[in-house]
């Protein structure tokens, strides 16, 4: 990759939800295929109309949201779907797969319900900023295959436009004889979204690596580093669950193929094609997870580098402080030596400059040196004051030891045993 490549991130303009508010109010997008031309077109409808079982068996391809399904289910429709499907609508899941057979009194399979759910986490980073934003989406598909009428009800839930468009484009190639062909197409498009999500992460990690190469002006951004570690950890977990979900779909497809209620409708090459799609999707998800693990290791290397750089800078600062302390110590020694040189002379001049000494002429005109009889007063004041000053300094210097001794004596128990040597 060239150094001039622009990896700055923008908000997720490649992750949009058209008519999201209408979908939350129960308005759904219905895809229909023209039998004469084979082309598909879409129209807007409602859940109440499309899932009405009074006049016909619901069928078709719908795009809706979990909020719309929850609102619709509160109006006495909750039993329309299997109870094990509702956690996909009402709970926060990392991913899951489930299926359920509906049989008649003789055990013949009438309908087959299956659903798969995938969690997607997208992140983006604004240019010239250390803030990383994220967006969670819980994608799901529900397929009800009616074997008696060979019709299907397919509901895609919470799908962004970037998944809707490829699904519309591939409708003509989906084998309606196998209900798991919808899961295969849905999982394939979700895998492409996972691939883009990891590229989003990779772009931010690349920015971190490029930034930390500027060692001179580098300032560690530990919040960003640990946020990215959290996002990568989430994506690893999501990819693990997604791979298990696809494996579950592969297994249940083989079970349905072995127990097909209408062998005459079974098309072996359809089953093989769907299996191959699911297998390749599973491999793609695992390959994406390996890239995610590689990103985690690269980011951990950058975190270690940041800590090492900070530690190195602290060590350099400590060395500079030690050098400054040595210079200060040398200067203090110089001052002390100069003081020692001048102190005796200063002391002597101070004594002889006192009024106790007198050097003057007497009555005969001769220079005479005289000392006052009260010179002893100087020593009377100076010696006790000097001793007192030294005592105060010693007490202050050993204040911790004195405090421990005093506290040790006062904390002793009055009834403590004293061994005086007598048995």
Secondary structure, 3 states (H helix, E strand, C coil): CCCCCCCCECCCCCCCCCCHHHHHCCEEEEEEECCCCCCEEEEEEEHHHHCCCCCCCCCEEEEECHHHHHHHHCCCCHHHCCHHHHHHHHCCCCEEEEEEEEECCCCCEEEEEEEEEEEEEEEEEECCCCCEEEEEEEEEEEEEEECCCCEEEEEEECCCHHHHHHHHHCHHHCCCCCCHHHHHHHHHHHHHHHHHHHHHHHHHHHHHHHHHCCCCCCCCCHHHHHHHHHHHHHHHHHHHHHHHHHHHHHHHHHHHHHCCCCHHHCCHHHHHHHHHHHHHHHHHHHHHHHHHHHHHHHHHHHHHHHHHHHHHHHHHHHHHHHHHHHHHHHHHHHHHHHHHHHHHHHHHHHHHCCCCEEEEECCCCCEEEEECCCCHHHHHHHHHHHHHHHHHHHHHHCHHHHHHHHHHHHCCCCCCCCCCCCC
